[in-house]
């Protein structure tokens, strides 16, 4: 639990930075499987996925500055050895500082053996120092981002209406997946899985989809209910139900945040996916993704191959 180089991808990376407010920065220092260094095109695809959110999210995230008695520590799962262990994250880094509007994500590869393509989620923290420092470091100036919990872990008060994070970690299958790292979907075929699609999906988990308190506060029964997204059916683990549709520049496709991806399929982040992010607190710009019709038609035309694998 989250820049296409040719054609429309290059246009996205260069043109849309004028709209950018947040800056997603990747740290590969825990990529001990050498997934990214062994697949150099993967870094460009990961940055392309990040730009989807950078170009649309207009929040102003406060800086986190550890100094003196003020100490903000990060904890997160190791992307190359324990990507499922959210309860015991494994890595703690003390006295960390993160610049305003920056989100730091630790990325790596892991040998999933159960058909999973990727896992992503926001990191935790420990904070000591002044009340004002810790308050700002935790909510990054976004207001109520967390529920109040009792000693038994149950929600005492569902306060969260927004989401903020210093970042988190994200992991991709390093063995057993035939990845396609291409910018355009023109070279994507039924024998491979699209890395860009998985990266977008897992980054959304880091940014709060099915991981934020403000997301879970909008669940009613088996559905997510929000003023922008409306009522949308969910799976048991918080993804959109399989077959949920959204649109990208008016073109219908399966939403990015369903739980599976078909081989040979490219998914873009749809209007429905963005609507959910807005409902959990992100300030989503009304400007649509900068995509070319050629990219969209090429990517969406590849939906529906026989093999599907799971996203987390």
Secondary structure, DSSP 8 states (H G I E B T S, - for coil): -----STHHHHHHHHGGGG---EEEEE-TT-TT-HHHH-THHHHHHHHHHHHHHTTB------B--BTTBEEEEEEE-TTT-TT-SSS-EEEE-S--B-TTEEEEEEEEE---SSEEEEEEE-EEEEES-HHHHHHHHHTT-S--S-EE-TTS-EEE----S---SEEEEEEE-SS--EE--SSGGG--TTSEEHHHHHHHHHHHHTTTTTSHHHHTTEETTEEEETTTEEEEB-TTSSB-TT-EEEETTEEEE-TTBSEEETT------HHHHHHHHHTT--B-SS-----HHHHHHHHTT---S-EEEE-
